[in-house]
Structure formats: C-alpha cells, structure tokens
C-alpha cells in the first residue's frame, strides 16, 4: 500500500469537498449545471452540497485512517464514490463533452486510490527497522 499517495488523495478530496460545500458553483459550472445565462440555480446548489460533504468526509477518512484495514476501507469507499460519480455523471450531465470530462476526472481520482492500494510500499509497525545510535 502506498500510504502517502492515499493520504494525498484524501487531503485533496477533503479540501475540494469543503470548497464545493461552501461554493457549489465550483462543481456546477464545469459540469454544465447552469441556466441559459450561466447562472447556477438555488436548487442545484442545495443538491450539490451533500455530494460535496460526502467527498469532504470520505477524503478526511482517507487522510486520517490508521494504516491497515481502516485505511483500506476508506480507500474502497473513495473508489466506490469516484466510480459512482463516473457512471452517474457520465450518464446524466447535460452534454457529451462535459460527460466525458466528468468520467475522466472521476476515473482518474479513483485510479489514484487503486494505485495507492496496490502500490508496493512496505508497511511495518512503528519503530521496527529503525536504527538506534550507539551510546
């Protein structure tokens, strides 16, 4: 497992989730969820905030979970969320170009978590293998 990669994905996801929770337009505009004048409807903002909060929470779990089964589970949750985003946004966004971009971004983030899980980093208990100085 590549713990640093998983932690990085977690931090980035948590920060993005908090940002979109505060300013849903950060997700709505690139996704094409705007009216003819380019405005984001209040209902769209309301519906995006829980999605963003999910990202903040799952990212935080990935960033802070203890190494081992908890971190692995947090990564699986993050991967499931990213793949779910790819499928759902890829099927429902307003135009083909935006659907393709959403799928690429979602699959890309999910792939980073998969790489983190499959990575060849060696896991060892704290303190094992550390050299102590001579006295």
Buried (B, 14 or more C-beta within 10 A) or exposed (E): BBBEBBBBBBBBBBBBBBBBBEBBBBBBBBBBBBEEEEEBEEEBBEEBBEBBBBBBBBBBBBBBBEBEEEBBEBBEBBBEBBBEBBEEBBEEBEEEEBBEBBBEBBBEBBEBBBEBBEEEEEEEEEEEEEEEEEE
